[in-house]
Amino acid sequence: MLSLHQLRCFLTTYELGSLTAAADHLGYAQPSISEQIRGLEKTLGTDLFARVGRGVVPTAAAESLRPHAEATLAAADQARRAAQGVTELETGTIRFGMFGTARLYAGATLIADVVRRHPGVRVELVGQNSSDVHDDLRRGHIEAAMVAVPRARSEGLVVRPVSQDELVYISTDPERIASPMTAQRLARAPLVMPEATWRAEDSTRSQLRRWLHENGLNPQTRIEVEDVETVVELVGMGLADSVIHRGEAEQLLPRLAPEAGYVSLRPRQFDTFAIVHRAGAALSPAAQVMIELATKRIQAITQPV
């Protein structure tokens, strides 16, 4: 009889091209893996691998079996998750991805919402930038997340926009914020920008680059830092200006740069916040709870889509 263990041994051998490597990867003795493969071949009535040197190569039958084996194991894993979901929601760990500055919008309050509803859970809110959250999703380290997204959609992911926040220009110079900031003026401005590590993928920077390029201009930065709090402090010292989210400006300027103000861009520019998860994934009850609560929190602070 065909078993999930046989399919797992088959796929691992297929991917690694070696019975010995498959045994090491799965933590079994090599004869045990060989026995599982032989049992699967007997059930199917066909050879799945041919020996070549110290390795093995898949037969045509193995190539045909592979996608069905992957789908079967994925379905079994989803069934296991569904069965365990209720228990994990009450006593397990809820792990959810958020864009880096989510702490300024809904970090602590979101966690408070979760533990009030489910006092027994352990909560992990992860992510320094939307880019690394995307990577965690693709690798299966997290089920779902809320990220800031550019207009382009991510391959293999479902992206559901839930709200947007305006990008604003902040400065201590009254003349620079006396009227909306145009692309021409922004290209000449002395800027300090956050997300230095993710400058190439950051959604805000991508949007500003696109806007300036559409006007035949290139963005210039005077100072590069990692966190938005340092950006606001430097603006407050009069060393540079910046473009950040309006929600960030309203929370941070009074505390870190009371002499600074902000103004819209012309035309107004927005970053979109979206719920993201892998396409075709059956989300666990824990992930669904986080999606519900994160959406409510972010829509209460920003403009719902």
Steps between C-alpha positions, in 0.01 A plus 500: 500500500629845407591715803593861569835384635574327170414815308719711730794262448436503125494880474811544712689247289371668184618843616841388633577239235635253755358242738781569746441875490125445546568277801727764657245773436209304649699349786464134398740225405558463127351146485178637650466755219574231241230281651244782482582568135477129413166477677367799307628354171329168579171677575519701177635216291784700348857609564545855628879537497794367306843475663775712344834484679440575865173680433164438342307668219120512477319298236212631288262347756671697778463822301128432466462411866689800641226774470236265639724403791565867577128579489417201723756595765389866487136395548597276790693785661202734461273236656740471794508878540121519493468228764754668726379851429242530775741377769785721374271802500443456872839382624746516209700770322354753258768627260414789267709727278476881503684775315778666701324816617184311600606571858389860441159393373387184671788306655428496873126559459472211253675264739272622781197424283624144447583416861172646625309270266727198550680534836686169468683565173860602439530779241785568256473816290792486256652712223739793458393592147230385259769343281625254762140422599436401136801266519369341821166438330656334195712274721199401710636650823176693546149443365389857448608860548409862458748686283545823309483405134597670174257485208660184364359175636724230646517170313351209691337724762145625548507875567183659645526878553326618817610862552731776384704776662614821336867578446591848632805725488633601842731794575583768757528758218166687478562594137542139390166396650308814405352323195473139378831346399543445125725243336732775376549644849533157661782405262701799631415454868759389758344170606558253780325168432439190713527132402864524387537122488186456290537814288459306173180317606335739747149589379520871589833544325378303198199728470709817529750373242219418259339841550825688442600285202162572338600866520848441358665541842712291736462486880795623707571418863736685730477257793402130518385340826299195604212615721245774455552632853859598413371662182258719694766596754738611222221699339432662836869603518463674164760276334270363229138450395318175423194327357318264738147377561255752638415265787867488595530878479197560722634268769870585489529872420345628827736280701825501299484810281250751644635780276429302183186481292380311196333560166349278230674414177355630171335291372430320825674163537385205711647176631261205509487256790382152413438157648724247325510121508611221271267420212291189562590480869237384750549757776493374858254644753792685661593670172137593438476661844814707436374608159167611648651694791788652300258620233273664759794675668661634183167616351419688821819705461544532124264540205315172423513376142 
